[in-house]
């Protein structure tokens, strides 16, 4: 297994994960895109040994996906 210090993609994964969490709350198709931060969180926990960041992405991905879906349903009911 490669050491976490030798991998250079951790910062990119964290940035993309949090960006997708933010975009999930604004998206009407949130349940379909909820897997992106969850998968990035799993990769961070397993490959990069960033347990707290990975868990935070997994939990916030689930919460923002559900919240985005609820906001989308609320907005669609008014259209």
PyMOL Python script that loads the backbone (N, CA, C, O; Angstrom):
from pymol import cmd

cmd.read_pdbstr("""\
ATOM      1  N   UNK A   1       0.840  -1.167   0.000  1.00  0.00           N
ATOM      2  CA  UNK A   1       0.000   0.000   0.000  1.00  0.00           C
ATOM      3  C   UNK A   1       0.891   1.237   0.000  1.00  0.00           C
ATOM      4  O   UNK A   1       1.916   1.268   0.681  1.00  0.00           O
ATOM      5  N   UNK A   2       0.506   2.242  -0.752  1.00  0.00           N
ATOM      6  CA  UNK A   2       1.282   3.473  -0.883  1.00  0.00           C
ATOM      7  C   UNK A   2       0.998   4.366   0.312  1.00  0.00           C
ATOM      8  O   UNK A   2      -0.142   4.478   0.762  1.00  0.00           O
ATOM      9  N   UNK A   3       2.032   4.992   0.815  1.00  0.00           N
ATOM     10  CA  UNK A   3       1.909   5.886   1.950  1.00  0.00           C
ATOM     11  C   UNK A   3       1.069   7.103   1.570  1.00  0.00           C
ATOM     12  O   UNK A   3       1.120   7.558   0.427  1.00  0.00           O
ATOM     13  N   UNK A   4       0.294   7.636   2.526  1.00  0.00           N
ATOM     14  CA  UNK A   4      -0.577   8.775   2.256  1.00  0.00           C
ATOM     15  C   UNK A   4       0.213  10.019   1.875  1.00  0.00           C
ATOM     16  O   UNK A   4      -0.289  10.862   1.132  1.00  0.00           O
ATOM     17  N   UNK A   5       1.443  10.147   2.373  1.00  0.00           N
ATOM     18  CA  UNK A   5       2.260  11.313   2.035  1.00  0.00           C
ATOM     19  C   UNK A   5       2.745  11.260   0.587  1.00  0.00           C
ATOM     20  O   UNK A   5       3.074  12.295   0.008  1.00  0.00           O
ATOM     21  N   UNK A   6       2.792  10.068  -0.001  1.00  0.00           N
ATOM     22  CA  UNK A   6       3.269   9.930  -1.366  1.00  0.00           C
ATOM     23  C   UNK A   6       2.182  10.216  -2.394  1.00  0.00           C
ATOM     24  O   UNK A   6       2.495  10.428  -3.566  1.00  0.00           O
ATOM     25  N   UNK A   7       0.943  10.229  -1.999  1.00  0.00           N
ATOM     26  CA  UNK A   7      -0.148  10.490  -2.923  1.00  0.00           C
ATOM     27  C   UNK A   7      -0.392  11.985  -3.004  1.00  0.00           C
ATOM     28  O   UNK A   7      -0.370  12.683  -1.989  1.00  0.00           O
ATOM     29  N   UNK A   8      -0.625  12.473  -4.210  1.00  0.00           N
ATOM     30  CA  UNK A   8      -0.791  13.909  -4.387  1.00  0.00           C
ATOM     31  C   UNK A   8      -2.212  14.321  -4.708  1.00  0.00           C
ATOM     32  O   UNK A   8      -2.468  15.515  -4.865  1.00  0.00           O
ATOM     33  N   UNK A   9      -3.142  13.399  -4.813  1.00  0.00           N
ATOM     34  CA  UNK A   9      -4.498  13.735  -5.209  1.00  0.00           C
ATOM     35  C   UNK A   9      -5.454  14.003  -4.077  1.00  0.00           C
ATOM     36  O   UNK A   9      -6.640  14.222  -4.324  1.00  0.00           O
ATOM     37  N   UNK A  10      -4.989  13.994  -2.848  1.00  0.00           N
ATOM     38  CA  UNK A  10      -5.886  14.169  -1.709  1.00  0.00           C
ATOM     39  C   UNK A  10      -6.555  15.534  -1.733  1.00  0.00           C
ATOM     40  O   UNK A  10      -7.764  15.627  -1.517  1.00  0.00           O
ATOM     41  N   UNK A  11      -5.816  16.572  -1.984  1.00  0.00           N
ATOM     42  CA  UNK A  11      -6.381  17.924  -1.990  1.00  0.00           C
ATOM     43  C   UNK A  11      -7.444  18.066  -3.079  1.00  0.00           C
ATOM     44  O   UNK A  11      -8.467  18.718  -2.866  1.00  0.00           O
ATOM     45  N   UNK A  12      -7.212  17.468  -4.229  1.00  0.00           N
ATOM     46  CA  UNK A  12      -8.188  17.524  -5.323  1.00  0.00           C
ATOM     47  C   UNK A  12      -9.459  16.789  -4.921  1.00  0.00           C
ATOM     48  O   UNK A  12     -10.560  17.289  -5.153  1.00  0.00           O
ATOM     49  N   UNK A  13      -9.324  15.613  -4.324  1.00  0.00           N
ATOM     50  CA  UNK A  13     -10.494  14.855  -3.898  1.00  0.00           C
ATOM     51  C   UNK A  13     -11.301  15.610  -2.847  1.00  0.00           C
ATOM     52  O   UNK A  13     -12.529  15.643  -2.920  1.00  0.00           O
ATOM     53  N   UNK A  14     -10.639  16.206  -1.887  1.00  0.00           N
ATOM     54  CA  UNK A  14     -11.340  16.948  -0.839  1.00  0.00           C
ATOM     55  C   UNK A  14     -12.077  18.143  -1.443  1.00  0.00           C
ATOM     56  O   UNK A  14     -13.226  18.405  -1.087  1.00  0.00           O
ATOM     57  N   UNK A  15     -11.430  18.863  -2.347  1.00  0.00           N
ATOM     58  CA  UNK A  15     -12.060  20.017  -2.983  1.00  0.00           C
ATOM     59  C   UNK A  15     -13.275  19.604  -3.805  1.00  0.00           C
ATOM     60  O   UNK A  15     -14.329  20.231  -3.704  1.00  0.00           O
ATOM     61  N   UNK A  16     -13.144  18.568  -4.606  1.00  0.00           N
ATOM     62  CA  UNK A  16     -14.270  18.100  -5.415  1.00  0.00           C
ATOM     63  C   UNK A  16     -15.402  17.562  -4.539  1.00  0.00           C
ATOM     64  O   UNK A  16     -16.579  17.752  -4.848  1.00  0.00           O
ATOM     65  N   UNK A  17     -15.045  16.901  -3.466  1.00  0.00           N
ATOM     66  CA  UNK A  17     -16.066  16.371  -2.566  1.00  0.00           C
ATOM     67  C   UNK A  17     -16.892  17.467  -1.930  1.00  0.00           C
ATOM     68  O   UNK A  17     -18.121  17.394  -1.921  1.00  0.00           O
ATOM     69  N   UNK A  18     -16.232  18.485  -1.398  1.00  0.00           N
ATOM     70  CA  UNK A  18     -16.971  19.578  -0.755  1.00  0.00           C
ATOM     71  C   UNK A  18     -17.718  20.421  -1.772  1.00  0.00           C
ATOM     72  O   UNK A  18     -18.793  20.936  -1.465  1.00  0.00           O
ATOM     73  N   UNK A  19     -17.179  20.577  -2.971  1.00  0.00           N
ATOM     74  CA  UNK A  19     -17.885  21.294  -4.025  1.00  0.00           C
ATOM     75  C   UNK A  19     -19.163  20.559  -4.414  1.00  0.00           C
ATOM     76  O   UNK A  19     -20.199  21.188  -4.628  1.00  0.00           O
ATOM     77  N   UNK A  20     -19.098  19.256  -4.504  1.00  0.00           N
ATOM     78  CA  UNK A  20     -20.296  18.488  -4.840  1.00  0.00           C
ATOM     79  C   UNK A  20     -21.322  18.525  -3.711  1.00  0.00           C
ATOM     80  O   UNK A  20     -22.524  18.486  -3.974  1.00  0.00           O
ATOM     81  N   UNK A  21     -20.869  18.601  -2.456  1.00  0.00           N
ATOM     82  CA  UNK A  21     -21.802  18.728  -1.334  1.00  0.00           C
ATOM     83  C   UNK A  21     -22.557  20.049  -1.434  1.00  0.00           C
ATOM     84  O   UNK A  21     -23.771  20.091  -1.233  1.00  0.00           O
ATOM     85  N   UNK A  22     -21.838  21.124  -1.744  1.00  0.00           N
ATOM     86  CA  UNK A  22     -22.482  22.436  -1.873  1.00  0.00           C
ATOM     87  C   UNK A  22     -23.465  22.443  -3.044  1.00  0.00           C
ATOM     88  O   UNK A  22     -24.570  22.970  -2.922  1.00  0.00           O
ATOM     89  N   UNK A  23     -23.073  21.868  -4.161  1.00  0.00           N
ATOM     90  CA  UNK A  23     -23.949  21.839  -5.322  1.00  0.00           C
ATOM     91  C   UNK A  23     -25.156  20.931  -5.129  1.00  0.00           C
ATOM     92  O   UNK A  23     -26.192  21.147  -5.759  1.00  0.00           O
ATOM     93  N   UNK A  24     -25.045  19.934  -4.283  1.00  0.00           N
ATOM     94  CA  UNK A  24     -26.170  19.037  -4.039  1.00  0.00           C
ATOM     95  C   UNK A  24     -27.355  19.762  -3.424  1.00  0.00           C
ATOM     96  O   UNK A  24     -28.502  19.421  -3.714  1.00  0.00           O
ATOM     97  N   UNK A  25     -27.104  20.745  -2.587  1.00  0.00           N
ATOM     98  CA  UNK A  25     -28.208  21.440  -1.943  1.00  0.00           C
ATOM     99  C   UNK A  25     -28.975  22.317  -2.921  1.00  0.00           C
ATOM    100  O   UNK A  25     -30.110  22.699  -2.636  1.00  0.00           O
ATOM    101  N   UNK A  26     -28.385  22.647  -4.067  1.00  0.00           N
ATOM    102  CA  UNK A  26     -29.039  23.497  -5.061  1.00  0.00           C
ATOM    103  C   UNK A  26     -29.604  22.695  -6.232  1.00  0.00           C
ATOM    104  O   UNK A  26     -30.159  23.287  -7.157  1.00  0.00           O
ATOM    105  N   UNK A  27     -29.483  21.410  -6.221  1.00  0.00           N
ATOM    106  CA  UNK A  27     -29.820  20.584  -7.368  1.00  0.00           C
ATOM    107  C   UNK A  27     -31.166  19.910  -7.169  1.00  0.00           C
ATOM    108  O   UNK A  27     -31.471  19.444  -6.071  1.00  0.00           O
ATOM    109  N   UNK A  28     -31.971  19.853  -8.217  1.00  0.00           N
ATOM    110  CA  UNK A  28     -33.261  19.177  -8.146  1.00  0.00           C
ATOM    111  C   UNK A  28     -33.129  17.663  -8.270  1.00  0.00           C
ATOM    112  O   UNK A  28     -34.059  16.940  -7.911  1.00  0.00           O
ATOM    113  N   UNK A  29     -32.009  17.171  -8.764  1.00  0.00           N
ATOM    114  CA  UNK A  29     -31.795  15.733  -8.931  1.00  0.00           C
ATOM    115  C   UNK A  29     -30.797  15.230  -7.895  1.00  0.00           C
ATOM    116  O   UNK A  29     -29.943  14.401  -8.210  1.00  0.00           O
ATOM    117  N   UNK A  30     -30.896  15.714  -6.687  1.00  0.00           N
ATOM    118  CA  UNK A  30     -29.920  15.410  -5.643  1.00  0.00           C
ATOM    119  C   UNK A  30     -29.782  13.915  -5.339  1.00  0.00           C
ATOM    120  O   UNK A  30     -28.654  13.451  -5.173  1.00  0.00           O
ATOM    121  N   UNK A  31     -30.870  13.136  -5.257  1.00  0.00           N
ATOM    122  CA  UNK A  31     -30.671  11.713  -4.942  1.00  0.00           C
ATOM    123  C   UNK A  31     -29.838  10.965  -5.987  1.00  0.00           C
ATOM    124  O   UNK A  31     -29.165   9.989  -5.658  1.00  0.00           O
ATOM    125  N   UNK A  32     -29.880  11.417  -7.242  1.00  0.00           N
ATOM    126  CA  UNK A  32     -29.087  10.755  -8.275  1.00  0.00           C
ATOM    127  C   UNK A  32     -27.610  11.105  -8.182  1.00  0.00           C
ATOM    128  O   UNK A  32     -26.763  10.302  -8.573  1.00  0.00           O
ATOM    129  N   UNK A  33     -27.285  12.293  -7.671  1.00  0.00           N
ATOM    130  CA  UNK A  33     -25.904  12.742  -7.603  1.00  0.00           C
ATOM    131  C   UNK A  33     -25.312  12.619  -6.207  1.00  0.00           C
ATOM    132  O   UNK A  33     -24.178  13.042  -5.981  1.00  0.00           O
ATOM    133  N   UNK A  34     -26.048  12.055  -5.279  1.00  0.00           N
ATOM    134  CA  UNK A  34     -25.599  11.949  -3.894  1.00  0.00           C
ATOM    135  C   UNK A  34     -24.416  10.997  -3.743  1.00  0.00           C
ATOM    136  O   UNK A  34     -23.696  11.067  -2.747  1.00  0.00           O
ATOM    137  N   UNK A  35     -24.208  10.125  -4.697  1.00  0.00           N
ATOM    138  CA  UNK A  35     -23.137   9.139  -4.577  1.00  0.00           C
ATOM    139  C   UNK A  35     -21.751   9.750  -4.729  1.00  0.00           C
ATOM    140  O   UNK A  35     -20.777   9.137  -4.292  1.00  0.00           O
ATOM    141  N   UNK A  36     -21.618  10.933  -5.331  1.00  0.00           N
ATOM    142  CA  UNK A  36     -20.298  11.521  -5.586  1.00  0.00           C
ATOM    143  C   UNK A  36     -19.554  11.825  -4.287  1.00  0.00           C
ATOM    144  O   UNK A  36     -18.443  11.324  -4.112  1.00  0.00           O
ATOM    145  N   UNK A  37     -20.111  12.626  -3.357  1.00  0.00           N
ATOM    146  CA  UNK A  37     -19.352  12.877  -2.118  1.00  0.00           C
ATOM    147  C   UNK A  37     -19.217  11.632  -1.249  1.00  0.00           C
ATOM    148  O   UNK A  37     -18.246  11.502  -0.503  1.00  0.00           O
ATOM    149  N   UNK A  38     -20.174  10.721  -1.336  1.00  0.00           N
ATOM    150  CA  UNK A  38     -20.086   9.483  -0.552  1.00  0.00           C
ATOM    151  C   UNK A  38     -18.914   8.638  -1.051  1.00  0.00           C
ATOM    152  O   UNK A  38     -18.139   8.115  -0.249  1.00  0.00           O
ATOM    153  N   UNK A  39     -18.783   8.506  -2.364  1.00  0.00           N
ATOM    154  CA  UNK A  39     -17.669   7.732  -2.927  1.00  0.00           C
ATOM    155  C   UNK A  39     -16.330   8.395  -2.646  1.00  0.00           C
ATOM    156  O   UNK A  39     -15.357   7.708  -2.335  1.00  0.00           O
ATOM    157  N   UNK A  40     -16.264   9.720  -2.750  1.00  0.00           N
ATOM    158  CA  UNK A  40     -15.015  10.415  -2.453  1.00  0.00           C
ATOM    159  C   UNK A  40     -14.659  10.248  -0.984  1.00  0.00           C
ATOM    160  O   UNK A  40     -13.488  10.073  -0.647  1.00  0.00           O
ATOM    161  N   UNK A  41     -15.655  10.299  -0.107  1.00  0.00           N
ATOM    162  CA  UNK A  41     -15.404  10.081   1.320  1.00  0.00           C
ATOM    163  C   UNK A  41     -14.872   8.691   1.604  1.00  0.00           C
ATOM    164  O   UNK A  41     -13.985   8.521   2.440  1.00  0.00           O
ATOM    165  N   UNK A  42     -15.406   7.698   0.915  1.00  0.00           N
ATOM    166  CA  UNK A  42     -14.931   6.327   1.095  1.00  0.00           C
ATOM    167  C   UNK A  42     -13.486   6.193   0.616  1.00  0.00           C
ATOM    168  O   UNK A  42     -12.675   5.538   1.271  1.00  0.00           O
ATOM    169  N   UNK A  43     -13.159   6.811  -0.522  1.00  0.00           N
ATOM    170  CA  UNK A  43     -11.790   6.757  -1.036  1.00  0.00           C
ATOM    171  C   UNK A  43     -10.829   7.460  -0.072  1.00  0.00           C
ATOM    172  O   UNK A  43      -9.729   6.967   0.179  1.00  0.00           O
ATOM    173  N   UNK A  44     -11.244   8.606   0.464  1.00  0.00           N
ATOM    174  CA  UNK A  44     -10.386   9.314   1.416  1.00  0.00           C
ATOM    175  C   UNK A  44     -10.132   8.479   2.664  1.00  0.00           C
ATOM    176  O   UNK A  44      -9.010   8.447   3.170  1.00  0.00           O
ATOM    177  N   UNK A  45     -11.147   7.812   3.157  1.00  0.00           N
ATOM    178  CA  UNK A  45     -10.980   6.998   4.361  1.00  0.00           C
ATOM    179  C   UNK A  45     -10.106   5.783   4.093  1.00  0.00           C
ATOM    180  O   UNK A  45      -9.259   5.433   4.915  1.00  0.00           O
ATOM    181  N   UNK A  46     -10.304   5.138   2.952  1.00  0.00           N
ATOM    182  CA  UNK A  46      -9.603   3.887   2.677  1.00  0.00           C
ATOM    183  C   UNK A  46      -8.188   4.104   2.163  1.00  0.00           C
ATOM    184  O   UNK A  46      -7.246   3.498   2.675  1.00  0.00           O
ATOM    185  N   UNK A  47      -8.025   4.956   1.165  1.00  0.00           N
ATOM    186  CA  UNK A  47      -6.733   5.084   0.498  1.00  0.00           C
ATOM    187  C   UNK A  47      -5.835   6.160   1.091  1.00  0.00           C
ATOM    188  O   UNK A  47      -4.613   6.013   1.093  1.00  0.00           O
ATOM    189  N   UNK A  48      -6.421   7.230   1.588  1.00  0.00           N
ATOM    190  CA  UNK A  48      -5.617   8.351   2.064  1.00  0.00           C
ATOM    191  C   UNK A  48      -5.564   8.437   3.586  1.00  0.00           C
ATOM    192  O   UNK A  48      -4.922   9.334   4.132  1.00  0.00           O
ATOM    193  N   UNK A  49      -6.216   7.534   4.259  1.00  0.00           N
ATOM    194  CA  UNK A  49      -6.235   7.463   5.719  1.00  0.00           C
ATOM    195  C   UNK A  49      -6.641   8.796   6.341  1.00  0.00           C
ATOM    196  O   UNK A  49      -6.075   9.217   7.350  1.00  0.00           O
ATOM    197  N   UNK A  50      -7.618   9.451   5.737  1.00  0.00           N
ATOM    198  CA  UNK A  50      -8.175  10.709   6.254  1.00  0.00           C
ATOM    199  C   UNK A  50      -9.557  10.393   6.796  1.00  0.00           C
ATOM    200  O   UNK A  50     -10.569  10.716   6.175  1.00  0.00           O
ATOM    201  N   UNK A  51      -9.591   9.762   7.954  1.00  0.00           N
ATOM    202  CA  UNK A  51     -10.852   9.260   8.492  1.00  0.00           C
ATOM    203  C   UNK A  51     -11.862  10.362   8.779  1.00  0.00           C
ATOM    204  O   UNK A  51     -13.034  10.226   8.429  1.00  0.00           O
ATOM    205  N   UNK A  52     -11.432  11.448   9.407  1.00  0.00           N
ATOM    206  CA  UNK A  52     -12.392  12.490   9.782  1.00  0.00           C
ATOM    207  C   UNK A  52     -12.925  13.231   8.554  1.00  0.00           C
ATOM    208  O   UNK A  52     -14.114  13.542   8.493  1.00  0.00           O
ATOM    209  N   UNK A  53     -12.066  13.516   7.581  1.00  0.00           N
ATOM    210  CA  UNK A  53     -12.529  14.191   6.370  1.00  0.00           C
ATOM    211  C   UNK A  53     -13.436  13.285   5.546  1.00  0.00           C
ATOM    212  O   UNK A  53     -14.437  13.739   4.992  1.00  0.00           O
ATOM    213  N   UNK A  54     -13.087  12.018   5.466  1.00  0.00           N
ATOM    214  CA  UNK A  54     -13.915  11.080   4.722  1.00  0.00           C
ATOM    215  C   UNK A  54     -15.278  10.903   5.343  1.00  0.00           C
ATOM    216  O   UNK A  54     -16.289  10.898   4.640  1.00  0.00           O
ATOM    217  N   UNK A  55     -15.315  10.757   6.654  1.00  0.00           N
ATOM    218  CA  UNK A  55     -16.592  10.604   7.344  1.00  0.00           C
ATOM    219  C   UNK A  55     -17.435  11.866   7.222  1.00  0.00           C
ATOM    220  O   UNK A  55     -18.652  11.786   7.055  1.00  0.00           O
ATOM    221  N   UNK A  56     -16.801  13.020   7.303  1.00  0.00           N
ATOM    222  CA  UNK A  56     -17.534  14.281   7.154  1.00  0.00           C
ATOM    223  C   UNK A  56     -18.145  14.392   5.760  1.00  0.00           C
ATOM    224  O   UNK A  56     -19.273  14.866   5.622  1.00  0.00           O
ATOM    225  N   UNK A  57     -17.428  13.968   4.732  1.00  0.00           N
ATOM    226  CA  UNK A  57     -17.967  14.008   3.376  1.00  0.00           C
ATOM    227  C   UNK A  57     -19.113  13.019   3.202  1.00  0.00           C
ATOM    228  O   UNK A  57     -20.106  13.331   2.545  1.00  0.00           O
ATOM    229  N   UNK A  58     -18.985  11.839   3.781  1.00  0.00           N
ATOM    230  CA  UNK A  58     -20.049  10.844   3.665  1.00  0.00           C
ATOM    231  C   UNK A  58     -21.327  11.359   4.318  1.00  0.00           C
ATOM    232  O   UNK A  58     -22.398  11.317   3.712  1.00  0.00           O
ATOM    233  N   UNK A  59     -21.216  11.843   5.545  1.00  0.00           N
ATOM    234  CA  UNK A  59     -22.398  12.319   6.283  1.00  0.00           C
ATOM    235  C   UNK A  59     -22.987  13.557   5.616  1.00  0.00           C
ATOM    236  O   UNK A  59     -24.202  13.637   5.434  1.00  0.00           O
ATOM    237  N   UNK A  60     -22.151  14.521   5.251  1.00  0.00           N
ATOM    238  CA  UNK A  60     -22.681  15.733   4.634  1.00  0.00           C
ATOM    239  C   UNK A  60     -23.232  15.458   3.236  1.00  0.00           C
ATOM    240  O   UNK A  60     -24.150  16.152   2.798  1.00  0.00           O
ATOM    241  N   UNK A  61     -22.704  14.477   2.536  1.00  0.00           N
ATOM    242  CA  UNK A  61     -23.261  14.090   1.245  1.00  0.00           C
ATOM    243  C   UNK A  61     -24.660  13.536   1.380  1.00  0.00           C
ATOM    244  O   UNK A  61     -25.539  13.852   0.578  1.00  0.00           O
ATOM    245  N   UNK A  62     -24.874  12.712   2.390  1.00  0.00           N
ATOM    246  CA  UNK A  62     -26.205  12.156   2.627  1.00  0.00           C
ATOM    247  C   UNK A  62     -27.170  13.253   3.048  1.00  0.00           C
ATOM    248  O   UNK A  62     -28.285  13.337   2.533  1.00  0.00           O
ATOM    249  N   UNK A  63     -26.743  14.093   3.985  1.00  0.00           N
ATOM    250  CA  UNK A  63     -27.613  15.161   4.479  1.00  0.00           C
ATOM    251  C   UNK A  63     -27.939  16.164   3.380  1.00  0.00           C
ATOM    252  O   UNK A  63     -29.099  16.544   3.223  1.00  0.00           O
ATOM    253  N   UNK A  64     -26.943  16.598   2.619  1.00  0.00           N
ATOM    254  CA  UNK A  64     -27.207  17.578   1.567  1.00  0.00           C
ATOM    255  C   UNK A  64     -28.010  16.976   0.424  1.00  0.00           C
ATOM    256  O   UNK A  64     -28.781  17.685  -0.223  1.00  0.00           O
ATOM    257  N   UNK A  65     -27.847  15.687   0.164  1.00  0.00           N
ATOM    258  CA  UNK A  65     -28.674  15.040  -0.852  1.00  0.00           C
ATOM    259  C   UNK A  65     -30.131  15.009  -0.467  1.00  0.00           C
ATOM    260  O   UNK A  65     -31.003  15.286  -1.291  1.00  0.00           O
ATOM    261  N   UNK A  66     -30.403  14.675   0.778  1.00  0.00           N
ATOM    262  CA  UNK A  66     -31.789  14.659   1.260  1.00  0.00           C
ATOM    263  C   UNK A  66     -32.345  16.083   1.320  1.00  0.00           C
ATOM    264  O   UNK A  66     -33.487  16.323   0.927  1.00  0.00           O
ATOM    265  N   UNK A  67     -31.537  17.026   1.814  1.00  0.00           N
ATOM    266  CA  UNK A  67     -31.972  18.413   1.895  1.00  0.00           C
ATOM    267  C   UNK A  67     -32.220  18.993   0.507  1.00  0.00           C
ATOM    268  O   UNK A  67     -33.213  19.692   0.305  1.00  0.00           O
ATOM    269  N   UNK A  68     -31.348  18.719  -0.444  1.00  0.00           N
ATOM    270  CA  UNK A  68     -31.543  19.180  -1.815  1.00  0.00           C
ATOM    271  C   UNK A  68     -32.783  18.587  -2.448  1.00  0.00           C
ATOM    272  O   UNK A  68     -33.489  19.272  -3.189  1.00  0.00           O
ATOM    273  N   UNK A  69     -33.056  17.336  -2.171  1.00  0.00           N
ATOM    274  CA  UNK A  69     -34.262  16.691  -2.683  1.00  0.00           C
ATOM    275  C   UNK A  69     -35.509  17.340  -2.090  1.00  0.00           C
ATOM    276  O   UNK A  69     -36.487  17.568  -2.801  1.00  0.00           O
ATOM    277  N   UNK A  70     -35.480  17.638  -0.791  1.00  0.00           N
ATOM    278  CA  UNK A  70     -36.632  18.265  -0.148  1.00  0.00           C
ATOM    279  C   UNK A  70     -36.849  19.693  -0.664  1.00  0.00           C
ATOM    280  O   UNK A  70     -37.988  20.103  -0.887  1.00  0.00           O
ATOM    281  N   UNK A  71     -35.775  20.442  -0.851  1.00  0.00           N
ATOM    282  CA  UNK A  71     -35.902  21.787  -1.409  1.00  0.00           C
ATOM    283  C   UNK A  71     -36.439  21.723  -2.839  1.00  0.00           C
ATOM    284  O   UNK A  71     -37.281  22.533  -3.227  1.00  0.00           O
ATOM    285  N   UNK A  72     -35.955  20.765  -3.614  1.00  0.00           N
ATOM    286  CA  UNK A  72     -36.448  20.584  -4.978  1.00  0.00           C
ATOM    287  C   UNK A  72     -37.932  20.247  -5.008  1.00  0.00           C
ATOM    288  O   UNK A  72     -38.673  20.789  -5.828  1.00  0.00           O
ATOM    289  N   UNK A  73     -38.364  19.373  -4.138  1.00  0.00           N
ATOM    290  CA  UNK A  73     -39.787  19.029  -4.081  1.00  0.00           C
ATOM    291  C   UNK A  73     -40.621  20.234  -3.652  1.00  0.00           C
ATOM    292  O   UNK A  73     -41.726  20.430  -4.157  1.00  0.00           O
ATOM    293  N   UNK A  74     -40.112  21.029  -2.741  1.00  0.00           N
ATOM    294  CA  UNK A  74     -40.798  22.226  -2.283  1.00  0.00           C
ATOM    295  C   UNK A  74     -40.926  23.243  -3.419  1.00  0.00           C
ATOM    296  O   UNK A  74     -41.987  23.841  -3.596  1.00  0.00           O
ATOM    297  N   UNK A  75     -39.864  23.438  -4.179  1.00  0.00           N
ATOM    298  CA  UNK A  75     -39.902  24.387  -5.289  1.00  0.00           C
ATOM    299  C   UNK A  75     -40.788  23.907  -6.426  1.00  0.00           C
ATOM    300  O   UNK A  75     -41.475  24.714  -7.052  1.00  0.00           O
ATOM    301  N   UNK A  76     -40.788  22.611  -6.704  1.00  0.00           N
ATOM    302  CA  UNK A  76     -41.605  22.065  -7.779  1.00  0.00           C
ATOM    303  C   UNK A  76     -43.085  22.193  -7.433  1.00  0.00           C
ATOM    304  O   UNK A  76     -43.913  22.361  -8.328  1.00  0.00           O
ATOM    305  N   UNK A  77     -43.427  22.118  -6.160  1.00  0.00           N
ATOM    306  CA  UNK A  77     -44.837  22.216  -5.776  1.00  0.00           C
ATOM    307  C   UNK A  77     -45.409  23.607  -6.055  1.00  0.00           C
ATOM    308  O   UNK A  77     -46.624  23.755  -6.183  1.00  0.00           O
ATOM    309  N   UNK A  78     -44.552  24.632  -6.151  1.00  0.00           N
ATOM    310  CA  UNK A  78     -45.020  25.970  -6.432  1.00  0.00           C
ATOM    311  C   UNK A  78     -45.038  26.312  -7.920  1.00  0.00           C
ATOM    312  O   UNK A  78     -45.585  27.346  -8.302  1.00  0.00           O
ATOM    313  N   UNK A  79     -44.464  25.483  -8.749  1.00  0.00           N
ATOM    314  CA  UNK A  79     -44.408  25.770 -10.199  1.00  0.00           C
ATOM    315  C   UNK A  79     -45.610  25.271 -10.912  1.00  0.00           C
ATOM    316  O   UNK A  79     -45.717  25.431 -12.128  1.00  0.00           O
TER     317      UNK A  79
END
""", "prot")
cmd.dss("prot")
cmd.show_as("cartoon", "prot")
cmd.util.cbc("prot")
cmd.orient("prot")
